[in-house]
Amino acid sequence: MMSFFSKTTAQSVPSESIYNIEINSLTGEPIQLANFKGKYILFVNVASKCGFTKQYEDLQTLYTNYQDKLMIIGVPCNQFGNQEPGTVQEIQNFCQANYGVTFLMTEKIEVKGDNQHPLYQWLTQKDKNGKTNSTVKWNFQKYLINPDGKFVDYYFSMTKPLSDKITQYLQ
């Protein structure tokens, strides 16, 4: 039997909690995902120079409309076409000046490959999230977690943030 306090690199049981994953905000402060228990969380790997970048506008609208039951967490990533080359300050300025982003943004991370962040290991691996395997195909792929921290579904970049596929859970 494995202790809750042991750290291991071996595969974990499907019930691994997303709330135990450590990630920092864009400005470097630790984000406590457990603070969002009771709300849906929508994780979106974002980029400033992508054809889907205009989705920031709909993400902000989604957040504004449902912030009582939803936290959106933008996750900057530069792994797709070098479309997020900016510094922390450049990313922050871009999001606020162009889209008025008020939802949470994390540090820039890798969402696939050998240096995949533990958050995206959980989001993309059935043995961690308990539901499904997936691959992050491009910027603005979305992952929805329910208020109990359970994996709901993922949506490719073409799915708009205000799509019924997402909003059906929030109404």
Secondary structure, DSSP 8 states (H G I E B T S, - for coil): ---TT---SS---TT--GGG--EEBTTS-EE-GGGGTTSEEEEEEE-TTSTTTTHHHHHHHHHHHHTTTEEEEEEE---STT-----HHHHHHHHHHHH---SEEB-----SSTT--HHHHHHH-HHHHSS------STT-EEEE-TTS-EEEEE-TTS-TT-HHHHTTT-
